[in-house]
Amino acid sequence: MLVPRAIPRMDFLVLFLFYLAFMLIGVVTICICSKTHCLKGLVRRGAQIFSYIIPECLRRAMLRFLHYLFHTRNHTFVILHLILQGMVYTEYTWEIFGLCQELEFSLNYLFLPYLLLIVNLVFFALSCETNPGTITKANELLFLQVYEFDEGMFPKNMRCSTCGLRKPARSKHCSVCNQCVHRFDHHCVWVNNCIGAWNIRYFLFYLLTLTASAATMAVVSTVFLVQLVMVSDLYLEPYVDDFGHLQVVDTVFVIQYLFLTFPRIVFLLGFVVVLTFLLGSYLCFCLYLAATNQTTNEWYRGARACCQHCPHVAWTPSAEPQVYRNIHSRGLWSNLREIFLPAVAHYERKKK
């Protein structure tokens, strides 16, 4: 029986919903502004404001710390990734798994997140340790023959200003790893490695299993809370509001009650739901790039080239607008085969 007492309806629930909304709006705003010059302008103005508040010594220390985090190879985000994953699975094991067993959930259903975790860690390790396709003097000529030059984004006879090597089409020098990478996609701080032709397939599987594990945990947590409400007949009991009147239990009250009774489980549910949304969106974007045979680097540079035609963006007179054409797409199945069966990687393995 539900104890008829006054429970504040809005305190924790509203704060928690505001927290989730703030996180989502912030992420979406950053994603939108990163494609324009808005974000750079905001960062520049913010830096100017903080320069008057923060002492210079502290500012320099912060800049050195940020440079270490995002512009040098380090294992900070790898360790953070493993800690967050460990905390989520610890909470799942400590509370949800045991309570679900009491409600006679299927063990196959409960062990699915652990199976996805094992597979995810395998592809995580492969993404971290696999050579992304580093261009060296020994394989420079081999990479030059893989893709044709489009004479726009990737012109012929260009040399890397840092490495001094001839730049194959679709390659880029990574300032973090200090190396040129074949079919460069991006540098991922979470795996502390570049994502290129030879490890993009591992990265996609890593992203897929990470999204699936978050979604599975969200489903298990939701089903557990719903089952708990159904078994306890919570929705049939009246409660006393702040004014001393009996009220019929509604959905908002049930969520509030569950949040007060199982705060860690509800917080975990909110976290994995947001994580599923963010990872799923990024996974769809990566699959779109794979299906159209584009890289993140090419997509970004192509978007910037399109912005040259925008009347609200100021460009130097010497910068001539260029239209990006994707000449590397050969159809869906050929594009996916190129991602998951890179020919140059097989050649290198056979030669060794």
SVG drawing of the C-alpha trace seen along z (x, -y; Angstrom):
<svg xmlns="http://www.w3.org/2000/svg" viewBox="-9 -43 70 60">
<polyline fill="none" stroke="black" stroke-width="0.4" points="0.0,0.0 1.2,-3.5 1.6,-5.7 -0.8,-8.6 1.5,-11.5 2.4,-14.7 5.2,-14.2 6.5,-17.3 5.6,-16.8 8.1,-18.9 11.4,-19.2 13.7,-16.4 11.7,-15.5 11.7,-19.1 15.4,-19.6 16.3,-16.3 14.3,-17.1 15.8,-20.6 19.3,-18.9 18.5,-16.6 17.0,-19.4 20.0,-21.6 22.4,-18.8 20.5,-18.1 20.2,-21.8 23.8,-22.4 25.0,-19.4 22.6,-20.3 23.7,-24.0 27.4,-23.1 26.7,-20.7 24.9,-23.4 27.3,-26.2 30.4,-24.1 29.4,-24.2 29.4,-28.0 31.6,-30.8 29.2,-31.3 31.0,-29.0 34.4,-30.6 33.0,-34.0 31.4,-32.9 34.6,-31.3 36.6,-34.4 34.2,-36.7 34.1,-34.3 37.9,-34.2 38.0,-38.0 35.6,-38.2 37.4,-35.6 40.8,-37.3 39.6,-40.2 38.5,-37.9 41.0,-35.0 44.6,-35.8 47.2,-35.3 49.0,-32.5 45.8,-30.5 44.9,-31.2 48.2,-29.8 47.8,-26.7 44.3,-26.2 45.6,-26.6 48.4,-24.1 46.0,-21.6 43.5,-22.0 46.4,-21.7 47.5,-18.5 44.0,-17.1 43.0,-17.8 46.3,-18.4 48.6,-15.7 48.2,-11.9 47.3,-10.8 45.1,-8.2 43.0,-10.7 39.8,-10.1 40.5,-6.4 40.6,-6.1 37.6,-8.3 35.7,-6.1 36.5,-3.0 35.6,-4.6 32.2,-5.8 31.5,-2.4 32.5,-0.7 30.3,-2.9 27.3,-2.3 27.8,1.5 28.5,1.4 25.1,-0.3 23.4,2.1 24.9,5.2 24.5,3.8 20.8,2.8 19.0,3.6 20.3,7.1 19.4,8.3 16.0,6.6 15.1,8.0 16.0,11.5 13.5,11.1 10.8,10.1 11.8,13.3 13.3,11.6 14.8,13.9 18.6,14.4 19.3,14.2 17.6,10.8 19.6,9.6 23.0,10.9 22.7,9.2 24.3,6.0 27.3,8.0 27.7,9.7 27.5,6.4 30.1,5.0 32.6,7.8 32.2,7.3 32.4,3.5 35.7,3.8 37.2,5.9 36.4,3.4 37.4,0.6 40.8,2.1 41.1,2.7 40.2,-0.9 42.8,-2.1 45.7,0.2 45.2,0.8 47.3,-1.3 44.8,-3.7 46.8,-3.7 50.0,-5.7 51.7,-6.9 55.5,-6.4 58.2,-6.6 58.0,-2.9 54.3,-2.8 53.9,-6.3 53.8,-5.1 51.3,-2.4 48.9,-4.9 49.2,-7.3 47.6,-4.6 44.6,-3.9 42.3,-6.9 42.2,-9.3 42.7,-13.0 39.8,-15.4 41.9,-18.5 39.7,-20.3 39.9,-19.1 42.8,-16.8 45.1,-18.1 48.0,-16.2 51.7,-16.6 51.0,-18.1 53.5,-17.5 52.8,-17.5 54.3,-20.6 55.1,-18.7 56.1,-15.2 57.5,-16.2 55.8,-13.2 53.6,-13.3 50.0,-13.5 47.8,-10.7 44.2,-11.6 41.9,-11.6 44.9,-11.7 45.5,-14.3 48.2,-15.1 47.0,-14.7 48.5,-17.3 47.8,-15.2 49.5,-12.0 52.0,-13.9 51.6,-11.6 49.8,-11.5 46.9,-9.0 45.4,-7.3 41.7,-8.0 41.8,-10.2 38.4,-10.5 39.1,-12.2 41.2,-11.9 39.1,-10.4 40.2,-11.3 38.1,-8.5 40.3,-5.8 43.4,-8.0 44.0,-7.2 43.3,-8.5 40.4,-6.9 41.5,-6.0 41.2,-3.4 42.5,-0.5 40.6,-0.9 37.3,-2.6 35.5,0.7 36.5,1.4 35.4,-2.1 32.0,-1.6 31.5,1.8 32.7,0.1 30.2,-2.7 27.4,-0.2 28.0,2.1 28.3,-0.9 25.0,-2.3 23.3,1.1 24.6,1.6 23.3,-1.8 19.9,-1.1 19.6,2.4 20.4,1.1 17.7,-1.7 15.2,0.9 15.9,3.3 15.7,0.4 12.5,-0.9 10.9,2.5 12.0,3.1 10.4,-0.2 7.2,0.5 7.0,4.0 7.6,2.8 4.7,0.3 2.4,3.0 3.3,5.6 2.9,3.2 -0.4,1.7 1.1,-1.7 -1.1,-3.4 -4.3,-2.2 -3.4,-3.9 -4.5,-7.5 -2.1,-9.9 -2.4,-13.1 -1.2,-16.3 0.3,-19.3 -3.1,-20.7 -4.2,-17.5 -6.6,-16.3 -6.7,-12.8 -5.6,-12.6 -5.6,-9.9 -2.1,-8.7 -1.0,-9.9 2.0,-9.4 3.9,-12.4 3.4,-11.2 4.6,-7.7 7.8,-9.1 8.3,-11.3 7.8,-8.5 10.2,-6.2 12.8,-9.0 12.6,-9.4 12.6,-5.6 15.2,-4.5 17.2,-7.7 20.3,-6.0 18.3,-3.7 16.2,-6.6 19.3,-8.7 21.0,-5.8 18.0,-5.5 18.1,-9.1 21.8,-8.9 21.7,-5.9 18.6,-7.3 20.5,-10.5 23.6,-8.5 21.6,-6.3 20.1,-9.3 23.6,-11.0 25.4,-7.8 22.6,-6.7 22.6,-10.1 26.3,-9.9 26.2,-6.3 23.6,-7.2 25.8,-10.0 28.8,-7.7 26.8,-5.1 25.6,-7.8 29.3,-8.7 30.2,-5.0 27.2,-4.5 28.2,-7.5 32.0,-6.8 32.8,-10.0 35.0,-10.8 34.2,-13.2 37.1,-15.4 35.7,-15.4 32.2,-16.1 33.4,-19.0 35.5,-20.5 32.7,-20.1 30.3,-21.9 32.8,-24.7 33.1,-24.9 29.3,-25.1 29.3,-27.9 31.5,-30.0 28.3,-30.7 26.5,-31.9 26.1,-35.8 26.4,-36.0 29.9,-34.6 32.8,-36.8 35.7,-35.3 38.9,-36.8 38.8,-38.0 41.6,-35.5 39.4,-32.6 37.5,-31.3 34.3,-29.4 34.7,-25.7 32.0,-23.1 32.8,-19.8 32.0,-16.7 32.2,-13.2 34.0,-11.2 34.8,-8.2 31.2,-6.8 30.7,-3.5 27.3,-2.5 26.2,-1.3 27.7,2.2 31.0,1.2 31.3,-1.7 30.7,0.6 33.1,3.3 35.7,0.6 35.1,-0.2 35.1,3.3 37.6,4.9 40.3,2.3 42.4,3.6 45.6,1.9 45.5,3.4 45.3,6.9 48.2,6.1 50.4,4.9 49.6,8.0 50.4,10.3 53.7,8.5 54.8,8.9"/>
</svg>
